[in-house]
Amino acid sequence: MIRLLTLPAGFILDLLMGDPRWLYHPVCLIGNLISRLEKGIRKVFPKTDKGERAGGILEVVFVCLITFFIPYGVIYLLYKWNFWLGFALETFWCGQLLATKSLKVESMKVYDRLKNGTIEEARYAVSMIVGRDTQALSEIGVTKAAVETVAENSSDGIIAPMFYMAIGGIPLMFLYKGINTMDSMLGYKNDKYLYFGRCAARLDDVANYIPARISGWLMALSTVFVGMDTKNAVKIYRRDRRNHASPNSAQTEAAMAGALDVQLAGNAYYFGKLYEKPTIGDPIRPVEIEDIPRANKLLYATCIVGAILFFGLSVLLKTVL
């Protein structure tokens, strides 16, 4: 039962430590693994639609096996050798694989540049945390991009990893991060990854399906604790949670837009190409720079409620099973 404390302890560690730049991150290792496997697999499989699709499936299989079984083996052996060393490593890894503080820190860099710097500096800061083109974004465009990434990453950067930690421990948490990292690296609908990255993108949709919906409801309900518009958050969440090509991305964006009484999403440029997207939320008031710290306030409330919920879930599962 003491092992169950690794989840709340890891969450607290994340809030305190974040992601120090001097400390090599496990996701960087996963990213290197994905990149090297891709290069090797592409050399073997033919450069046809079927060949790339088969190579992409093989990449997914390898990454999933490695990201699950290596952490499983390390933790298993360490716990057999010394319980408290196993507990310490599991807690440390949990803290590393959560992104609460780093998401706030990086988005607040955008806020700082909007308040105290130039629009070019703000565009550069937001380019570090979003995938869209940022060179021509206005002040409002930069602000919206930052708020949207806080909303979206609250699910796949924090709530989803905690969910998998609660039901399967560190190995399942690592497996989820492997799947999520594959999607971020391979899941593009361009000529290079249309077929090779398709399996990774679909698997990420499946892995995030339940956590994204939990995240959306948690965010809408957490407005109660930070004095935001709970009624509108629930309304917009229920109405606009499907306003995205991905089945999961709009879940938390809808709750965030409703909570802030603003309109998010809409058209955006990626790699120089305009993508027409539906809007999320109603423009009850215009988007303003202060919405970035407001979004982070709701982020923290959502994650704290989530940590409590998932700790309770892990205790329940341990008791029942």
Helices and strands as residue ranges (DSSP letters): G 2-5, H 6-17, H 26-44, H 49-81, H 83-97, H 100-116, H 119-127, H 139-154, I 155-159, H 160-186, H 198-226, H 230-240, H 249-260, E 264-265, E 268-270, E 273-275, E 279-280, H 291-320
